[in-house]
Amino acid sequence: MGFADDAEEKATEIRRAILEHPFITGIGDGSLDVEAFKYYICQDYVYLIEYSRMLALASARAPDLETMGWFAKLLDGTLNVEMDLHRSYCAQFGITTDELESTRPAPTTMAYTNFLLNVAHQGSFGQLAACFLPCQWGYWEIGDHLSRRGKPAHAPLYSQWIDMYTDPEYVALALWARSKADQLAEEAVPSELVRMEGTYLTSFRYEYLFWEMAYRGEQWAV
């Protein structure tokens, strides 16, 4: 069993909680309040900006040219393709680019992205790969789970979202991220494996909190 399989097993309860979360089930059956989804995609835009900074750091810190190139390619794709697609998708909900750019990060968004950037700055490269995996692989797991249950024909924009994360190109990226974490874990000493696992689980917990944040429309108290 590789690192990813082992870590997934340890994260079973978190993964189940995500798949059973009313935000996710609401996308799957089309019942999710559109205002909650609009809140989510605005916060996700903020997340993608900071996620791109993490990818830049990952490329700079990569231990070999192949890994450096892969993270650089993903960074380019995120900044110059995915962000445009995100803006176009948001426009279908009536959200303008100016509104996206002025989105204030919610407490959970800020906490999660700060965690990722802190790992990217100060953690080992193995930890960086581990904290990256719950988002990259986790979205595929959600998309695959919802797709297998049947996409909501009466909510085409939610169906479109599901399709994004079951697209073969996205699946290939998720598989690479998984294999890279496995490779780094094979080369790691026991203490590093413990750190990678802890980082992975923390990142997955933030994934859950991100959905909870979106469902509840989290705001700053003051």
Z-matrix of the N, CA and C atoms (Angstrom, degrees):
N
C 1 1.468
C 2 1.521 1 109.40
N 3 1.337 2 117.60 1 127.24
C 4 1.454 3 121.41 2 179.45
C 5 1.516 4 112.07 3 -81.25
N 6 1.329 5 115.63 4 176.10
C 7 1.464 6 120.73 5 -178.85
C 8 1.523 7 111.66 6 -56.66
N 9 1.335 8 117.36 7 -47.16
C 10 1.465 9 120.57 8 -175.41
C 11 1.522 10 111.08 9 -61.98
N 12 1.326 11 117.15 10 -44.09
C 13 1.472 12 120.25 11 178.78
C 14 1.525 13 111.16 12 -62.72
N 15 1.328 14 115.34 13 -44.42
C 16 1.465 15 120.25 14 -178.42
C 17 1.529 16 110.82 15 -65.31
N 18 1.348 17 116.23 16 -43.88
C 19 1.465 18 120.19 17 -179.58
C 20 1.528 19 110.61 18 -66.04
N 21 1.321 20 116.68 19 -38.92
C 22 1.462 21 120.31 20 177.40
C 23 1.520 22 111.24 21 -60.24
N 24 1.314 23 115.98 22 -40.98
C 25 1.457 24 120.13 23 179.67
C 26 1.523 25 110.17 24 -62.72
N 27 1.320 26 116.82 25 -40.80
C 28 1.463 27 120.53 26 178.90
C 29 1.535 28 111.51 27 -69.76
N 30 1.318 29 116.38 28 -23.61
C 31 1.466 30 121.47 29 -179.13
C 32 1.525 31 112.46 30 -97.74
N 33 1.320 32 117.37 31 15.57
C 34 1.467 33 120.82 32 -174.99
C 35 1.522 34 112.62 33 -53.88
N 36 1.327 35 117.44 34 -45.94
C 37 1.469 36 120.43 35 -177.39
C 38 1.523 37 111.11 36 -65.71
N 39 1.325 38 117.13 37 -38.14
C 40 1.462 39 120.04 38 179.17
C 41 1.518 40 109.93 39 -66.98
N 42 1.331 41 116.39 40 -45.18
C 43 1.464 42 121.12 41 -179.27
C 44 1.527 43 110.81 42 -62.79
N 45 1.323 44 116.45 43 -40.85
C 46 1.461 45 120.10 44 178.03
C 47 1.530 46 110.41 45 -64.42
N 48 1.327 47 116.00 46 -41.60
C 49 1.467 48 119.74 47 -179.97
C 50 1.528 49 110.69 48 -62.18
N 51 1.331 50 117.07 49 -36.38
C 52 1.464 51 120.49 50 177.88
C 53 1.524 52 110.44 51 -67.19
N 54 1.322 53 117.06 52 -49.39
C 55 1.467 54 120.29 53 -177.22
C 56 1.532 55 111.91 54 -64.84
N 57 1.329 56 116.74 55 -26.70
C 58 1.470 57 120.68 56 179.96
C 59 1.527 58 112.58 57 -96.19
N 60 1.336 59 117.18 58 0.21
C 61 1.467 60 119.75 59 -177.95
C 62 1.530 61 109.76 60 -66.52
N 63 1.331 62 117.92 61 140.41
C 64 1.472 63 119.97 62 -178.05
C 65 1.527 64 114.38 63 -60.02
N 66 1.318 65 117.62 64 -25.26
C 67 1.465 66 118.65 65 175.83
C 68 1.530 67 109.60 66 -66.19
N 69 1.329 68 116.61 67 -46.11
C 70 1.459 69 121.27 68 -178.60
C 71 1.529 70 110.90 69 -69.51
N 72 1.326 71 117.39 70 -46.79
C 73 1.466 72 119.14 71 179.28
C 74 1.525 73 110.76 72 -64.13
N 75 1.332 74 116.19 73 -30.61
C 76 1.462 75 120.02 74 178.44
C 77 1.523 76 112.86 75 -69.41
N 78 1.338 77 116.73 76 -34.07
C 79 1.461 78 119.72 77 172.21
C 80 1.524 79 109.04 78 -65.18
N 81 1.330 80 115.71 79 -44.54
C 82 1.455 81 121.45 80 -175.37
C 83 1.511 82 114.09 81 -61.86
N 84 1.341 83 117.10 82 -39.17
C 85 1.465 84 118.80 83 -178.92
C 86 1.533 85 112.53 84 -103.18
N 87 1.337 86 116.05 85 2.14
C 88 1.462 87 120.21 86 175.87
C 89 1.513 88 114.72 87 81.32
N 90 1.351 89 117.64 88 6.36
C 91 1.466 90 120.55 89 -174.72
C 92 1.526 91 113.89 90 -90.02
N 93 1.341 92 117.70 91 -8.29
C 94 1.464 93 120.20 92 -176.09
C 95 1.526 94 110.66 93 -62.46
N 96 1.323 95 116.39 94 132.68
C 97 1.465 96 122.26 95 175.76
C 98 1.525 97 109.35 96 -55.82
N 99 1.314 98 116.83 97 126.35
C 100 1.463 99 120.40 98 -175.77
C 101 1.524 100 111.34 99 -62.30
N 102 1.315 101 118.25 100 -28.88
C 103 1.472 102 120.31 101 179.28
C 104 1.534 103 110.43 102 -66.78
N 105 1.327 104 116.70 103 -35.68
C 106 1.466 105 120.28 104 176.58
C 107 1.523 106 109.75 105 -65.96
N 108 1.329 107 116.52 106 -39.92
C 109 1.460 108 119.49 107 -179.81
C 110 1.533 109 110.51 108 -68.72
N 111 1.316 110 117.65 109 -39.03
C 112 1.473 111 121.23 110 177.83
C 113 1.523 112 110.08 111 -62.56
N 114 1.321 113 116.24 112 -40.58
C 115 1.466 114 119.97 113 175.88
C 116 1.526 115 109.85 114 -59.64
N 117 1.335 116 115.75 115 -45.37
C 118 1.465 117 120.77 116 -179.55
C 119 1.528 118 112.16 117 -60.08
N 120 1.338 119 117.95 118 -48.56
C 121 1.464 120 118.20 119 -174.94
C 122 1.532 121 112.04 120 -69.40
N 123 1.324 122 117.03 121 -25.77
C 124 1.473 123 119.16 122 173.80
C 125 1.531 124 110.13 123 -70.53
N 126 1.321 125 116.63 124 -44.66
C 127 1.464 126 119.43 125 177.77
C 128 1.531 127 110.96 126 -66.44
N 129 1.322 128 116.72 127 -34.31
C 130 1.459 129 120.32 128 178.47
C 131 1.526 130 110.97 129 -66.04
N 132 1.309 131 116.97 130 -31.55
C 133 1.470 132 120.83 131 176.45
C 134 1.526 133 109.77 132 -63.63
N 135 1.329 134 116.35 133 -44.64
C 136 1.461 135 121.08 134 176.24
C 137 1.526 136 110.18 135 -60.75
N 138 1.323 137 115.06 136 -43.31
C 139 1.469 138 120.42 137 178.51
C 140 1.529 139 110.85 138 -58.97
N 141 1.316 140 117.60 139 -44.83
C 142 1.462 141 121.40 140 -177.39
C 143 1.533 142 112.43 141 -60.70
N 144 1.309 143 116.67 142 -34.06
C 145 1.464 144 119.92 143 178.39
C 146 1.529 145 110.15 144 -63.28
N 147 1.341 146 115.83 145 -47.70
C 148 1.464 147 119.50 146 -179.46
C 149 1.529 148 111.41 147 -72.58
N 150 1.324 149 116.23 148 -32.64
C 151 1.463 150 121.87 149 175.33
C 152 1.530 151 109.45 150 -60.25
N 153 1.316 152 116.69 151 -38.49
C 154 1.464 153 120.78 152 178.40
C 155 1.525 154 111.08 153 -64.22
N 156 1.317 155 116.53 154 -36.94
C 157 1.472 156 119.33 155 176.46
C 158 1.531 157 110.24 156 -63.75
N 159 1.330 158 116.22 157 -38.66
C 160 1.457 159 119.59 158 177.79
C 161 1.530 160 110.46 159 -63.94
N 162 1.335 161 117.39 160 -41.05
C 163 1.462 162 120.78 161 178.53
C 164 1.524 163 111.19 162 -63.11
N 165 1.332 164 116.82 163 -38.20
C 166 1.463 165 120.51 164 178.11
C 167 1.523 166 110.44 165 -63.04
N 168 1.323 167 116.36 166 -42.74
C 169 1.456 168 120.62 167 177.87
C 170 1.524 169 110.81 168 -66.33
N 171 1.323 170 116.75 169 -37.84
C 172 1.462 171 120.50 170 178.90
C 173 1.524 172 110.63 171 -63.30
N 174 1.313 173 116.95 172 -41.82
C 175 1.465 174 120.05 173 178.54
C 176 1.520 175 110.49 174 -64.21
N 177 1.329 176 116.68 175 -42.85
C 178 1.467 177 120.65 176 -179.22
C 179 1.531 178 111.95 177 -65.24
N 180 1.322 179 116.54 178 -32.68
C 181 1.460 180 120.49 179 -175.85
C 182 1.530 181 113.68 180 -94.78
N 183 1.314 182 117.58 181 -4.58
C 184 1.467 183 121.22 182 -174.51
C 185 1.521 184 111.63 183 -56.43
N 186 1.338 185 117.19 184 141.33
C 187 1.468 186 121.34 185 -175.73
C 188 1.528 187 114.25 186 -79.67
N 189 1.332 188 117.82 187 -10.44
C 190 1.466 189 119.94 188 -179.26
C 191 1.522 190 109.65 189 -150.30
N 192 1.329 191 116.16 190 165.13
C 193 1.464 192 121.38 191 -174.96
C 194 1.526 193 112.29 192 -65.82
N 195 1.336 194 116.82 193 -38.33
C 196 1.458 195 118.69 194 -179.45
C 197 1.527 196 110.94 195 -60.86
N 198 1.343 197 116.17 196 -46.50
C 199 1.460 198 120.55 197 -179.97
C 200 1.525 199 110.77 198 -67.16
N 201 1.320 200 116.27 199 -39.61
C 202 1.465 201 120.66 200 177.20
C 203 1.530 202 110.21 201 -58.68
N 204 1.330 203 115.26 202 -45.87
C 205 1.453 204 120.01 203 -178.89
C 206 1.518 205 112.62 204 -66.53
N 207 1.346 206 116.37 205 -37.12
C 208 1.453 207 119.53 206 -179.61
C 209 1.529 208 110.94 207 -65.00
N 210 1.333 209 116.64 208 -46.29
C 211 1.466 210 119.20 209 179.22
C 212 1.531 211 111.22 210 -67.50
N 213 1.327 212 116.88 211 -35.45
C 214 1.467 213 119.82 212 177.41
C 215 1.533 214 110.24 213 -64.77
N 216 1.339 215 116.39 214 -40.54
C 217 1.464 216 120.67 215 178.26
C 218 1.519 217 110.74 216 -64.77
N 219 1.337 218 116.68 217 -42.01
C 220 1.456 219 120.49 218 178.76
C 221 1.524 220 110.82 219 -65.85
N 222 1.319 221 116.70 220 -38.10
C 223 1.464 222 120.74 221 176.59
C 224 1.526 223 110.50 222 -62.08
N 225 1.327 224 116.18 223 -47.32
C 226 1.461 225 120.30 224 179.30
C 227 1.527 226 110.38 225 -60.71
N 228 1.335 227 116.65 226 -44.36
C 229 1.459 228 120.29 227 179.52
C 230 1.514 229 112.44 228 -62.79
N 231 1.341 230 116.38 229 -39.02
C 232 1.462 231 120.43 230 -179.31
C 233 1.523 232 111.09 231 -67.95
N 234 1.339 233 116.39 232 -48.07
C 235 1.458 234 120.54 233 -176.45
C 236 1.524 235 113.03 234 -71.76
N 237 1.314 236 116.79 235 -39.63
C 238 1.465 237 120.01 236 -169.33
C 239 1.522 238 114.80 237 -106.47
N 240 1.337 239 117.23 238 -8.11
C 241 1.466 240 119.85 239 177.38
C 242 1.533 241 109.83 240 -124.08
N 243 1.345 242 115.68 241 -58.75
C 244 1.461 243 118.88 242 -173.74
C 245 1.526 244 112.15 243 -63.65
N 246 1.338 245 117.62 244 -38.52
C 247 1.457 246 119.37 245 179.84
C 248 1.524 247 110.93 246 -64.16
N 249 1.335 248 117.34 247 -38.62
C 250 1.465 249 120.32 248 176.41
C 251 1.527 250 110.81 249 -65.15
N 252 1.344 251 115.77 250 -42.81
C 253 1.461 252 119.38 251 177.70
C 254 1.523 253 110.92 252 -62.75
N 255 1.314 254 115.92 253 -38.74
C 256 1.468 255 120.60 254 179.21
C 257 1.528 256 109.67 255 -63.42
N 258 1.334 257 116.79 256 -43.80
C 259 1.466 258 120.02 257 178.92
C 260 1.529 259 110.83 258 -63.17
N 261 1.339 260 116.50 259 -41.30
C 262 1.467 261 120.22 260 178.99
C 263 1.524 262 111.16 261 -65.37
N 264 1.325 263 116.01 262 -40.85
C 265 1.456 264 120.38 263 178.87
C 266 1.523 265 110.29 264 -64.21
N 267 1.324 266 116.56 265 -43.95
C 268 1.466 267 120.72 266 179.28
C 269 1.536 268 110.91 267 -62.51
N 270 1.327 269 116.95 268 -35.11
C 271 1.461 270 120.74 269 179.86
C 272 1.522 271 111.39 270 -60.55
N 273 1.332 272 116.94 271 -29.55
C 274 1.464 273 120.73 272 178.32
C 275 1.527 274 111.39 273 -67.89
N 276 1.326 275 116.80 274 -18.78
C 277 1.458 276 122.15 275 175.19
C 278 1.528 277 111.61 276 -97.50
N 279 1.335 278 116.37 277 3.60
C 280 1.457 279 120.61 278 -179.18
C 281 1.511 280 114.16 279 82.91
N 282 1.335 281 117.44 280 15.52
C 283 1.468 282 122.02 281 179.61
C 284 1.523 283 108.70 282 -93.57
N 285 1.316 284 117.19 283 121.45
C 286 1.460 285 121.15 284 -177.94
C 287 1.532 286 110.88 285 -84.18
N 288 1.343 287 115.17 286 163.34
C 289 1.467 288 120.06 287 176.52
C 290 1.518 289 110.68 288 -61.27
N 291 1.332 290 117.06 289 -38.84
C 292 1.470 291 120.21 290 178.87
C 293 1.527 292 110.81 291 -61.15
N 294 1.329 293 116.70 292 -39.37
C 295 1.466 294 119.87 293 178.27
C 296 1.525 295 110.85 294 -65.39
N 297 1.330 296 116.36 295 -40.87
C 298 1.462 297 119.81 296 177.78
C 299 1.521 298 110.70 297 -62.15
N 300 1.322 299 115.73 298 -46.77
C 301 1.465 300 120.25 299 -176.92
C 302 1.525 301 112.46 300 -65.03
N 303 1.318 302 116.93 301 -25.32
C 304 1.471 303 120.13 302 -178.58
C 305 1.526 304 112.63 303 -96.56
N 306 1.335 305 117.20 304 4.96
C 307 1.474 306 120.38 305 179.90
C 308 1.522 307 110.54 306 -63.14
N 309 1.303 308 115.51 307 128.59
C 310 1.465 309 121.05 308 177.38
C 311 1.524 310 108.77 309 -88.68
N 312 1.321 311 118.29 310 126.73
C 313 1.464 312 118.63 311 -179.72
C 314 1.522 313 111.65 312 -62.22
N 315 1.315 314 115.59 313 133.21
C 316 1.457 315 121.21 314 175.46
C 317 1.527 316 109.41 315 -71.98
N 318 1.337 317 117.83 316 163.57
C 319 1.464 318 119.74 317 -179.01
C 320 1.533 319 113.50 318 -52.83
N 321 1.333 320 117.79 319 -43.86
C 322 1.460 321 119.84 320 -178.65
C 323 1.526 322 111.54 321 -68.73
N 324 1.330 323 116.92 322 -39.65
C 325 1.466 324 120.09 323 176.88
C 326 1.521 325 110.51 324 -59.11
N 327 1.325 326 116.01 325 -44.95
C 328 1.459 327 120.26 326 -179.60
C 329 1.529 328 110.94 327 -65.74
N 330 1.323 329 116.58 328 -42.91
C 331 1.464 330 119.97 329 -179.15
C 332 1.531 331 110.85 330 -64.04
N 333 1.321 332 116.95 331 -44.03
C 334 1.459 333 121.16 332 -178.03
C 335 1.528 334 111.19 333 -65.55
N 336 1.321 335 117.19 334 -48.82
C 337 1.467 336 119.44 335 -178.56
C 338 1.523 337 111.48 336 -67.33
N 339 1.330 338 117.46 337 -35.07
C 340 1.464 339 119.62 338 175.80
C 341 1.531 340 110.75 339 -63.80
N 342 1.319 341 116.09 340 -38.60
C 343 1.469 342 120.08 341 177.11
C 344 1.530 343 110.43 342 -61.87
N 345 1.337 344 116.84 343 -48.43
C 346 1.463 345 120.49 344 -179.57
C 347 1.522 346 111.53 345 -60.10
N 348 1.318 347 116.73 346 -44.12
C 349 1.460 348 120.07 347 -178.17
C 350 1.524 349 111.33 348 -69.77
N 351 1.328 350 116.83 349 -34.54
C 352 1.461 351 119.42 350 177.04
C 353 1.526 352 110.68 351 -64.30
N 354 1.338 353 117.11 352 -42.55
C 355 1.469 354 120.70 353 176.66
C 356 1.523 355 110.10 354 -63.39
N 357 1.343 356 116.27 355 -42.90
C 358 1.467 357 120.04 356 -179.17
C 359 1.523 358 111.90 357 -63.54
N 360 1.329 359 117.20 358 -33.79
C 361 1.468 360 121.86 359 179.40
C 362 1.525 361 112.29 360 -79.80
N 363 1.337 362 116.31 361 -45.60
C 364 1.457 363 119.79 362 -165.98
C 365 1.533 364 115.02 363 -115.82
N 366 1.320 365 118.03 364 -17.79
C 367 1.453 366 120.40 365 -179.16
C 368 1.513 367 111.43 366 -80.94
N 369 1.314 368 115.75 367 173.67
C 370 1.457 369 120.60 368 174.24
C 371 1.526 370 108.85 369 -73.66
N 372 1.332 371 116.29 370 167.01
C 373 1.453 372 118.53 371 178.11
C 374 1.538 373 110.34 372 -67.51
N 375 1.319 374 116.35 373 -31.04
C 376 1.460 375 119.84 374 175.09
C 377 1.518 376 111.81 375 -62.65
N 378 1.329 377 116.88 376 -42.19
C 379 1.460 378 120.46 377 176.69
C 380 1.528 379 111.20 378 -64.20
N 381 1.331 380 115.59 379 -38.56
C 382 1.452 381 119.58 380 178.85
C 383 1.529 382 110.16 381 -60.70
N 384 1.330 383 116.38 382 -46.40
C 385 1.466 384 120.29 383 178.76
C 386 1.523 385 111.07 384 -62.83
N 387 1.324 386 116.94 385 -36.00
C 388 1.462 387 121.24 386 -178.48
C 389 1.527 388 111.62 387 -70.94
N 390 1.332 389 117.93 388 -37.98
C 391 1.467 390 119.99 389 -178.19
C 392 1.527 391 111.37 390 -75.88
N 393 1.312 392 116.56 391 -20.89
C 394 1.458 393 123.37 392 179.52
C 395 1.532 394 111.33 393 -78.73
N 396 1.319 395 116.85 394 -27.89
C 397 1.457 396 122.27 395 -171.24
C 398 1.531 397 114.59 396 -67.97
N 399 1.340 398 120.81 397 -43.25
C 400 1.467 399 118.80 398 -177.92
C 401 1.523 400 114.11 399 -57.95
N 402 1.326 401 117.71 400 -35.17
C 403 1.463 402 120.20 401 176.72
C 404 1.524 403 110.12 402 -72.68
N 405 1.329 404 116.64 403 -53.28
C 406 1.464 405 120.68 404 -173.92
C 407 1.525 406 111.07 405 -63.13
N 408 1.317 407 118.20 406 -49.60
C 409 1.461 408 121.17 407 -178.88
C 410 1.528 409 111.42 408 -80.62
N 411 1.330 410 115.90 409 -34.63
C 412 1.460 411 120.42 410 -177.42
C 413 1.518 412 113.03 411 -61.42
N 414 1.340 413 116.83 412 -38.25
C 415 1.463 414 119.08 413 178.91
C 416 1.523 415 110.71 414 -68.14
N 417 1.336 416 116.59 415 -35.52
C 418 1.466 417 117.57 416 174.64
C 419 1.526 418 109.89 417 -62.86
N 420 1.318 419 117.30 418 -43.13
C 421 1.460 420 120.50 419 -178.61
C 422 1.523 421 110.82 420 -60.12
N 423 1.338 422 116.42 421 -41.96
C 424 1.468 423 120.22 422 177.83
C 425 1.528 424 110.24 423 -64.26
N 426 1.339 425 116.46 424 -49.03
C 427 1.454 426 120.27 425 -178.90
C 428 1.520 427 112.05 426 -59.74
N 429 1.326 428 116.66 427 -43.66
C 430 1.458 429 121.20 428 -179.86
C 431 1.521 430 110.91 429 -65.14
N 432 1.329 431 115.99 430 -43.20
C 433 1.466 432 121.07 431 179.97
C 434 1.526 433 110.75 432 -60.66
N 435 1.330 434 117.22 433 -47.26
C 436 1.462 435 120.97 434 -178.43
C 437 1.521 436 111.85 435 -69.34
N 438 1.329 437 115.56 436 -38.25
C 439 1.459 438 119.59 437 179.88
C 440 1.523 439 111.33 438 -62.97
N 441 1.339 440 115.94 439 -40.46
C 442 1.459 441 120.14 440 -179.86
C 443 1.534 442 111.67 441 -66.48
N 444 1.323 443 116.22 442 -29.30
C 445 1.464 444 119.90 443 -179.72
C 446 1.532 445 112.04 444 -80.93
N 447 1.329 446 116.14 445 -13.78
C 448 1.464 447 120.22 446 -179.99
C 449 1.511 448 111.25 447 105.05
N 450 1.337 449 116.33 448 120.36
C 451 1.470 450 120.89 449 -177.99
C 452 1.531 451 110.88 450 -73.03
N 453 1.339 452 116.94 451 149.91
C 454 1.477 453 120.48 452 -177.86
C 455 1.533 454 111.39 453 -77.66
N 456 1.322 455 117.40 454 103.05
C 457 1.461 456 121.60 455 -176.82
C 458 1.526 457 111.84 456 -62.15
N 459 1.337 458 116.69 457 -28.76
C 460 1.464 459 120.21 458 -178.55
C 461 1.532 460 112.64 459 -83.70
N 462 1.335 461 116.94 460 -1.75
C 463 1.475 462 121.94 461 178.48
C 464 1.525 463 108.26 462 -130.64
N 465 1.347 464 117.38 463 72.30
C 466 1.471 465 120.49 464 -172.80
C 467 1.519 466 115.14 465 -59.97
N 468 1.326 467 117.47 466 -29.73
C 469 1.468 468 118.40 467 179.78
C 470 1.527 469 110.94 468 -72.14
N 471 1.314 470 117.66 469 -31.08
C 472 1.460 471 120.30 470 173.76
C 473 1.530 472 110.14 471 -71.95
N 474 1.319 473 116.30 472 -38.20
C 475 1.467 474 119.94 473 175.80
C 476 1.525 475 110.37 474 -61.89
N 477 1.310 476 116.07 475 -39.13
C 478 1.468 477 120.74 476 178.22
C 479 1.524 478 110.76 477 -62.41
N 480 1.328 479 116.47 478 -39.96
C 481 1.466 480 121.12 479 178.55
C 482 1.527 481 110.07 480 -62.79
N 483 1.325 482 117.22 481 -43.63
C 484 1.465 483 120.99 482 178.20
C 485 1.524 484 110.20 483 -60.54
N 486 1.328 485 115.70 484 -41.90
C 487 1.468 486 120.14 485 -179.03
C 488 1.533 487 112.54 486 -61.87
N 489 1.329 488 116.30 487 -32.59
C 490 1.471 489 119.84 488 -179.16
C 491 1.525 490 111.30 489 -57.47
N 492 1.326 491 115.90 490 -37.66
C 493 1.462 492 120.32 491 -171.40
C 494 1.529 493 113.47 492 -99.39
N 495 1.321 494 116.05 493 5.10
C 496 1.467 495 120.34 494 170.92
C 497 1.525 496 110.45 495 -115.86
N 498 1.333 497 116.24 496 2.85
C 499 1.465 498 121.16 497 176.95
C 500 1.538 499 109.47 498 -62.50
N 501 1.333 500 118.55 499 136.84
C 502 1.471 501 120.89 500 -177.49
C 503 1.530 502 113.83 501 -54.55
N 504 1.324 503 117.53 502 -35.45
C 505 1.467 504 119.59 503 179.57
C 506 1.518 505 110.76 504 -65.72
N 507 1.344 506 116.36 505 -40.68
C 508 1.461 507 119.12 506 177.96
C 509 1.526 508 110.09 507 -66.93
N 510 1.322 509 117.28 508 -41.01
C 511 1.461 510 121.15 509 179.43
C 512 1.529 511 110.53 510 -59.69
N 513 1.328 512 116.94 511 -40.30
C 514 1.466 513 120.86 512 179.24
C 515 1.532 514 110.90 513 -62.52
N 516 1.326 515 117.02 514 -39.72
C 517 1.467 516 120.84 515 177.60
C 518 1.527 517 110.64 516 -64.51
N 519 1.323 518 115.74 517 -43.02
C 520 1.462 519 119.95 518 -179.30
C 521 1.524 520 110.79 519 -64.44
N 522 1.319 521 117.07 520 -40.42
C 523 1.462 522 120.92 521 178.78
C 524 1.525 523 111.37 522 -64.84
N 525 1.333 524 116.32 523 -38.35
C 526 1.469 525 119.19 524 178.61
C 527 1.526 526 109.94 525 -64.64
N 528 1.324 527 116.79 526 -44.63
C 529 1.465 528 120.45 527 -179.95
C 530 1.524 529 110.41 528 -59.60
N 531 1.304 530 115.91 529 -39.12
C 532 1.463 531 121.12 530 179.36
C 533 1.529 532 110.69 531 -66.56
N 534 1.331 533 116.94 532 -44.54
C 535 1.463 534 120.63 533 -178.67
C 536 1.526 535 111.19 534 -67.70
N 537 1.329 536 117.02 535 -34.15
C 538 1.472 537 120.04 536 178.32
C 539 1.527 538 110.32 537 -66.80
N 540 1.314 539 117.57 538 -42.18
C 541 1.466 540 119.99 539 177.73
C 542 1.533 541 110.20 540 -62.81
N 543 1.331 542 116.32 541 -41.16
C 544 1.468 543 120.32 542 177.84
C 545 1.525 544 111.07 543 -61.34
N 546 1.323 545 116.31 544 -44.43
C 547 1.468 546 120.93 545 -179.13
C 548 1.523 547 111.36 546 -61.95
N 549 1.315 548 116.61 547 -46.43
C 550 1.466 549 120.30 548 -179.04
C 551 1.525 550 110.99 549 -65.24
N 552 1.330 551 116.09 550 -35.84
C 553 1.460 552 119.75 551 179.22
C 554 1.526 553 111.47 552 -67.52
N 555 1.322 554 117.06 553 -35.59
C 556 1.465 555 120.70 554 178.50
C 557 1.528 556 111.31 555 -62.09
N 558 1.320 557 116.75 556 -30.40
C 559 1.459 558 121.95 557 -177.06
C 560 1.534 559 112.19 558 -92.27
N 561 1.336 560 116.84 559 -4.62
C 562 1.464 561 121.04 560 -172.45
C 563 1.525 562 112.64 561 -87.72
N 564 1.332 563 115.45 562 149.19
C 565 1.467 564 121.22 563 172.41
C 566 1.528 565 107.65 564 -77.90
N 567 1.347 566 118.27 565 161.85
C 568 1.473 567 120.96 566 -175.98
C 569 1.528 568 114.23 567 -53.10
N 570 1.334 569 117.52 568 -41.28
C 571 1.470 570 119.03 569 -178.78
C 572 1.526 571 111.50 570 -64.74
N 573 1.332 572 116.86 571 -34.50
C 574 1.462 573 120.53 572 177.50
C 575 1.526 574 110.78 573 -69.10
N 576 1.329 575 117.29 574 -37.44
C 577 1.461 576 120.28 575 177.25
C 578 1.528 577 111.13 576 -60.98
N 579 1.324 578 116.13 577 -39.33
C 580 1.467 579 120.36 578 177.89
C 581 1.521 580 110.05 579 -62.79
N 582 1.334 581 116.55 580 -43.01
C 583 1.472 582 120.31 581 179.16
C 584 1.532 583 110.94 582 -65.30
N 585 1.318 584 116.70 583 -41.93
C 586 1.471 585 119.99 584 178.76
C 587 1.528 586 110.86 585 -61.40
N 588 1.323 587 115.54 586 -43.91
C 589 1.461 588 119.71 587 -179.44
C 590 1.527 589 111.39 588 -63.40
N 591 1.330 590 116.45 589 -43.98
C 592 1.464 591 120.19 590 179.02
C 593 1.518 592 112.09 591 -62.05
N 594 1.327 593 115.82 592 -40.85
C 595 1.464 594 120.90 593 179.16
C 596 1.527 595 110.21 594 -65.14
N 597 1.321 596 115.62 595 -43.40
C 598 1.469 597 121.17 596 179.19
C 599 1.532 598 110.48 597 -58.89
N 600 1.331 599 116.79 598 -48.21
C 601 1.457 600 120.22 599 -177.25
C 602 1.524 601 111.72 600 -66.28
N 603 1.329 602 117.11 601 -38.55
C 604 1.461 603 119.70 602 177.15
C 605 1.519 604 110.71 603 -62.98
N 606 1.321 605 116.86 604 -44.01
C 607 1.451 606 120.61 605 178.71
C 608 1.527 607 111.17 606 -61.80
N 609 1.319 608 117.08 607 -40.38
C 610 1.459 609 120.04 608 179.29
C 611 1.529 610 111.00 609 -66.34
N 612 1.324 611 116.46 610 -36.60
C 613 1.469 612 119.45 611 177.58
C 614 1.525 613 110.10 612 -64.29
N 615 1.326 614 116.64 613 -37.71
C 616 1.467 615 119.76 614 176.21
C 617 1.527 616 110.88 615 -66.27
N 618 1.341 617 117.28 616 -34.70
C 619 1.462 618 119.10 617 175.25
C 620 1.529 619 110.20 618 -58.62
N 621 1.319 620 116.08 619 -45.40
C 622 1.469 621 119.52 620 177.70
C 623 1.528 622 110.40 621 -60.77
N 624 1.327 623 116.57 622 -46.28
C 625 1.466 624 120.46 623 -178.30
C 626 1.524 625 111.90 624 -63.42
N 627 1.335 626 116.92 625 -29.70
C 628 1.464 627 119.76 626 178.25
C 629 1.533 628 110.33 627 -64.98
N 630 1.337 629 116.65 628 -42.75
C 631 1.468 630 119.35 629 177.10
C 632 1.523 631 111.15 630 -66.33
N 633 1.317 632 116.67 631 -40.54
C 634 1.457 633 120.89 632 177.83
C 635 1.524 634 110.62 633 -62.23
N 636 1.328 635 116.15 634 -43.26
C 637 1.462 636 122.23 635 177.44
C 638 1.528 637 110.81 636 -56.88
N 639 1.351 638 115.87 637 -47.10
C 640 1.462 639 120.60 638 -178.08
C 641 1.525 640 111.42 639 -65.99
N 642 1.324 641 116.33 640 -40.60
C 643 1.464 642 120.12 641 -178.28
C 644 1.526 643 111.34 642 -63.89
N 645 1.317 644 115.57 643 -36.90
C 646 1.464 645 120.02 644 -176.75
C 647 1.524 646 113.08 645 -94.37
N 648 1.339 647 117.61 646 -4.24
C 649 1.467 648 120.59 647 179.89
C 650 1.521 649 111.20 648 61.85
N 651 1.320 650 115.78 649 46.37
C 652 1.473 651 121.80 650 -174.68
C 653 1.523 652 112.64 651 -50.89
N 654 1.320 653 115.58 652 135.93
C 655 1.465 654 122.37 653 177.68
C 656 1.522 655 109.38 654 -131.55
N 657 1.318 656 115.64 655 159.72
C 658 1.463 657 119.85 656 173.45
C 659 1.536 658 108.93 657 -68.17
N 660 1.321 659 116.29 658 137.67
C 661 1.476 660 120.40 659 -176.25
C 662 1.517 661 112.08 660 -68.25
N 663 1.325 662 116.76 661 -32.38
C 664 1.476 663 120.35 662 -179.66
C 665 1.512 664 108.83 663 -136.58
